[in-house]
Amino acid sequence: MRNSIIFMASAISAGLSASSAIAESGLEPPMDLLAAQLRTQGFACDHPDSARLEKDASKPNAKVWIVACKGVHYRMTVVPDLAAKIEKLDN
């Protein structure tokens, strides 16, 4: 059980690290990866609608995303190898 949790955390971390490269290359935002991170940290996001990178708020090693999930919006600060900082936004 512990190994599967470590594996899952590693997979999500690797995916979110890759999301920075995807965002910088101009490809579609990794909505599914961000939604998975939200769910892992206890937030509801079964069907992500969009994910937008906030370039002005982001730093080289901390990307800030606005994720919309079925009427709920979250601001996620994603740092490699750490849990995301998540704020639920008022609509």
Z-matrix of the N, CA and C atoms (Angstrom, degrees):
N
C 1 1.453
C 2 1.523 1 110.28
N 3 1.322 2 116.61 1 -47.20
C 4 1.453 3 119.91 2 -179.01
C 5 1.525 4 110.98 3 -62.52
N 6 1.346 5 116.11 4 -40.43
C 7 1.459 6 119.35 5 179.05
C 8 1.524 7 111.55 6 -62.84
N 9 1.323 8 117.24 7 -38.04
C 10 1.462 9 119.41 8 179.82
C 11 1.529 10 110.90 9 -68.88
N 12 1.325 11 117.90 10 -34.21
C 13 1.467 12 120.79 11 176.59
C 14 1.524 13 109.97 12 -66.96
N 15 1.316 14 116.67 13 -43.42
C 16 1.468 15 120.69 14 178.37
C 17 1.523 16 109.86 15 -63.21
N 18 1.343 17 116.49 16 -42.67
C 19 1.459 18 120.13 17 178.82
C 20 1.524 19 110.66 18 -61.45
N 21 1.338 20 116.78 19 -45.12
C 22 1.466 21 121.37 20 -179.24
C 23 1.529 22 110.33 21 -61.99
N 24 1.322 23 117.11 22 -44.79
C 25 1.466 24 120.83 23 179.17
C 26 1.524 25 110.67 24 -62.73
N 27 1.330 26 116.95 25 -40.63
C 28 1.463 27 121.08 26 178.54
C 29 1.520 28 110.86 27 -64.66
N 30 1.324 29 116.46 28 -42.54
C 31 1.464 30 120.66 29 -179.83
C 32 1.523 31 111.03 30 -63.64
N 33 1.323 32 116.88 31 -43.12
C 34 1.468 33 120.35 32 179.26
C 35 1.520 34 110.18 33 -66.42
N 36 1.323 35 116.43 34 -42.94
C 37 1.461 36 120.60 35 179.17
C 38 1.522 37 110.70 36 -61.05
N 39 1.327 38 116.55 37 -44.33
C 40 1.462 39 120.58 38 179.07
C 41 1.525 40 110.19 39 -63.93
N 42 1.313 41 116.25 40 -40.70
C 43 1.458 42 120.17 41 178.99
C 44 1.512 43 112.39 42 -64.62
N 45 1.314 44 116.78 43 -41.94
C 46 1.459 45 120.10 44 179.83
C 47 1.518 46 111.37 45 -71.57
N 48 1.333 47 117.88 46 -31.36
C 49 1.461 48 120.44 47 174.38
C 50 1.518 49 109.34 48 -64.60
N 51 1.322 50 115.44 49 -40.37
C 52 1.462 51 120.35 50 177.75
C 53 1.520 52 110.98 51 -66.49
N 54 1.331 53 117.26 52 -27.15
C 55 1.461 54 120.15 53 -178.38
C 56 1.521 55 111.30 54 -63.64
N 57 1.321 56 117.72 55 -31.20
C 58 1.454 57 120.45 56 177.56
C 59 1.518 58 110.29 57 -63.80
N 60 1.328 59 116.04 58 -43.63
C 61 1.458 60 120.45 59 178.71
C 62 1.524 61 110.72 60 -65.20
N 63 1.318 62 117.34 61 -39.31
C 64 1.461 63 121.16 62 178.42
C 65 1.520 64 110.01 63 -63.43
N 66 1.323 65 116.46 64 -45.22
C 67 1.462 66 120.50 65 -178.67
C 68 1.522 67 110.95 66 -63.21
N 69 1.314 68 116.79 67 -41.46
C 70 1.453 69 120.37 68 -178.02
C 71 1.522 70 111.84 69 -71.24
N 72 1.330 71 117.41 70 -25.68
C 73 1.454 72 120.31 71 -179.98
C 74 1.525 73 111.60 72 -81.80
N 75 1.344 74 117.63 73 -8.24
C 76 1.446 75 121.30 74 178.91
C 77 1.514 76 113.89 75 86.29
N 78 1.316 77 118.70 76 7.51
C 79 1.456 78 121.45 77 177.75
C 80 1.519 79 110.30 78 -76.72
N 81 1.323 80 116.03 79 173.48
C 82 1.470 81 122.08 80 179.81
C 83 1.529 82 111.00 81 -57.70
N 84 1.332 83 119.26 82 138.92
C 85 1.468 84 121.56 83 178.56
C 86 1.531 85 111.49 84 -60.65
N 87 1.310 86 117.26 85 149.99
C 88 1.469 87 121.96 86 -177.80
C 89 1.525 88 111.75 87 -82.95
N 90 1.326 89 116.72 88 66.74
C 91 1.469 90 121.10 89 -175.51
C 92 1.517 91 112.18 90 -55.78
N 93 1.326 92 116.75 91 -43.02
C 94 1.462 93 119.40 92 -176.34
C 95 1.523 94 111.79 93 -66.01
N 96 1.329 95 117.62 94 -37.83
C 97 1.470 96 120.45 95 177.59
C 98 1.522 97 111.10 96 -66.37
N 99 1.312 98 116.57 97 -42.73
C 100 1.463 99 120.19 98 179.45
C 101 1.526 100 110.93 99 -67.01
N 102 1.327 101 116.87 100 -39.90
C 103 1.472 102 120.34 101 177.42
C 104 1.524 103 110.70 102 -63.89
N 105 1.328 104 116.90 103 -38.75
C 106 1.469 105 120.32 104 177.60
C 107 1.524 106 110.65 105 -63.54
N 108 1.330 107 117.26 106 -39.88
C 109 1.462 108 121.06 107 178.07
C 110 1.527 109 110.21 108 -64.95
N 111 1.327 110 117.18 109 -41.88
C 112 1.469 111 120.68 110 176.73
C 113 1.523 112 110.52 111 -57.55
N 114 1.324 113 117.00 112 -48.42
C 115 1.468 114 120.74 113 -179.15
C 116 1.518 115 111.39 114 -64.00
N 117 1.326 116 117.03 115 -39.85
C 118 1.468 117 121.31 116 179.22
C 119 1.522 118 111.09 117 -60.19
N 120 1.332 119 116.35 118 -33.41
C 121 1.460 120 121.25 119 -178.44
C 122 1.529 121 112.54 120 -94.84
N 123 1.339 122 117.25 121 12.91
C 124 1.458 123 121.10 122 171.01
C 125 1.517 124 117.03 123 92.79
N 126 1.321 125 118.21 124 11.11
C 127 1.461 126 121.62 125 179.21
C 128 1.522 127 109.83 126 -101.65
N 129 1.325 128 116.57 127 150.07
C 130 1.463 129 121.21 128 179.70
C 131 1.524 130 110.11 129 -83.10
N 132 1.328 131 116.00 130 125.92
C 133 1.463 132 121.36 131 174.85
C 134 1.524 133 108.46 132 -164.61
N 135 1.333 134 115.28 133 74.37
C 136 1.462 135 119.41 134 -178.78
C 137 1.526 136 112.58 135 -78.97
N 138 1.311 137 116.84 136 -35.11
C 139 1.463 138 121.06 137 -176.43
C 140 1.530 139 109.57 138 -129.93
N 141 1.342 140 118.29 139 89.09
C 142 1.462 141 119.58 140 -179.95
C 143 1.528 142 111.06 141 -66.74
N 144 1.326 143 115.92 142 136.30
C 145 1.460 144 121.41 143 179.03
C 146 1.524 145 111.65 144 -94.27
N 147 1.336 146 116.38 145 -38.89
C 148 1.464 147 119.91 146 -178.85
C 149 1.522 148 109.92 147 -161.50
N 150 1.318 149 114.29 148 161.11
C 151 1.465 150 121.93 149 173.34
C 152 1.526 151 106.69 150 -142.46
N 153 1.324 152 115.81 151 125.33
C 154 1.460 153 120.96 152 -176.85
C 155 1.524 154 108.99 153 -125.08
N 156 1.315 155 116.11 154 127.57
C 157 1.458 156 121.66 155 177.96
C 158 1.524 157 109.29 156 -77.39
N 159 1.332 158 117.25 157 128.46
C 160 1.467 159 122.02 158 174.67
C 161 1.527 160 107.60 159 -92.60
N 162 1.313 161 115.76 160 95.32
C 163 1.465 162 120.51 161 -174.45
C 164 1.526 163 112.30 162 -63.92
N 165 1.335 164 117.51 163 -38.63
C 166 1.464 165 120.30 164 -177.95
C 167 1.523 166 112.32 165 -67.00
N 168 1.324 167 117.59 166 -34.14
C 169 1.465 168 121.43 167 -178.70
C 170 1.526 169 112.43 168 -86.64
N 171 1.328 170 116.89 169 -17.26
C 172 1.464 171 120.69 170 -177.46
C 173 1.519 172 111.39 171 -79.42
N 174 1.322 173 114.04 172 155.55
C 175 1.462 174 122.60 173 174.87
C 176 1.523 175 106.62 174 -123.38
N 177 1.336 176 118.29 175 167.62
C 178 1.469 177 118.87 176 -178.09
C 179 1.528 178 114.26 177 -53.43
N 180 1.316 179 117.80 178 -36.17
C 181 1.463 180 120.11 179 -176.32
C 182 1.530 181 112.75 180 -112.51
N 183 1.340 182 117.05 181 12.70
C 184 1.467 183 121.15 182 179.44
C 185 1.526 184 108.52 183 -146.92
N 186 1.318 185 116.21 184 98.02
C 187 1.465 186 121.66 185 -179.25
C 188 1.523 187 109.62 186 -87.49
N 189 1.322 188 116.22 187 136.75
C 190 1.464 189 122.10 188 179.24
C 191 1.527 190 108.10 189 -109.71
N 192 1.326 191 114.97 190 124.78
C 193 1.456 192 122.43 191 -178.34
C 194 1.519 193 109.90 192 -120.21
N 195 1.331 194 116.97 193 145.53
C 196 1.458 195 123.17 194 167.66
C 197 1.527 196 105.41 195 -106.44
N 198 1.327 197 115.49 196 118.65
C 199 1.462 198 121.41 197 -176.79
C 200 1.524 199 108.48 198 -114.87
N 201 1.322 200 116.22 199 127.36
C 202 1.465 201 122.25 200 177.15
C 203 1.521 202 108.78 201 -103.81
N 204 1.333 203 115.07 202 127.30
C 205 1.465 204 121.69 203 -179.15
C 206 1.521 205 109.24 204 -133.06
N 207 1.316 206 117.40 205 101.75
C 208 1.469 207 122.10 206 172.34
C 209 1.535 208 112.68 207 46.58
N 210 1.339 209 117.12 208 54.53
C 211 1.453 210 121.06 209 176.59
C 212 1.518 211 115.69 210 88.27
N 213 1.315 212 118.60 211 -3.35
C 214 1.464 213 122.68 212 178.76
C 215 1.528 214 107.85 213 -117.79
N 216 1.331 215 116.37 214 137.51
C 217 1.461 216 120.89 215 178.95
C 218 1.524 217 109.74 216 -116.43
N 219 1.318 218 115.32 217 141.18
C 220 1.459 219 122.14 218 178.76
C 221 1.523 220 109.41 219 -128.07
N 222 1.330 221 116.36 220 145.40
C 223 1.464 222 122.29 221 168.63
C 224 1.522 223 105.94 222 -104.33
N 225 1.319 224 115.56 223 120.10
C 226 1.466 225 121.10 224 -178.56
C 227 1.518 226 109.32 225 -115.09
N 228 1.320 227 116.39 226 126.78
C 229 1.456 228 121.42 227 171.56
C 230 1.519 229 106.23 228 -102.97
N 231 1.326 230 115.29 229 113.54
C 232 1.457 231 121.84 230 -173.41
C 233 1.522 232 109.39 231 -106.23
N 234 1.328 233 115.56 232 119.08
C 235 1.460 234 123.31 233 177.56
C 236 1.524 235 106.94 234 -119.79
N 237 1.335 236 118.36 235 130.88
C 238 1.465 237 119.48 236 179.87
C 239 1.527 238 111.95 237 -54.90
N 240 1.326 239 115.92 238 140.56
C 241 1.471 240 124.71 239 175.33
C 242 1.528 241 114.38 240 68.42
N 243 1.330 242 118.56 241 11.74
C 244 1.466 243 121.95 242 177.09
C 245 1.526 244 109.33 243 -131.19
N 246 1.317 245 116.05 244 159.68
C 247 1.462 246 119.80 245 172.31
C 248 1.525 247 108.40 246 -66.32
N 249 1.314 248 116.42 247 146.76
C 250 1.459 249 120.59 248 178.78
C 251 1.526 250 110.07 249 -72.11
N 252 1.331 251 115.82 250 146.37
C 253 1.464 252 120.59 251 170.79
C 254 1.528 253 105.45 252 -87.56
N 255 1.324 254 116.59 253 122.45
C 256 1.461 255 121.08 254 -173.30
C 257 1.524 256 109.98 255 -122.41
N 258 1.338 257 115.65 256 129.22
C 259 1.459 258 122.14 257 175.71
C 260 1.524 259 108.25 258 -122.44
N 261 1.327 260 116.99 259 129.28
C 262 1.461 261 120.63 260 173.99
C 263 1.517 262 107.10 261 -80.67
N 264 1.328 263 117.08 262 127.96
C 265 1.454 264 122.04 263 -177.26
C 266 1.520 265 110.30 264 -96.78
N 267 1.338 266 116.20 265 148.87
C 268 1.461 267 121.25 266 173.32
C 269 1.518 268 107.79 267 -77.59
N 270 1.304 269 116.12 268 136.17
C 271 1.474 270 119.85 269 -179.34
C 272 1.490 271 111.82 270 -80.57
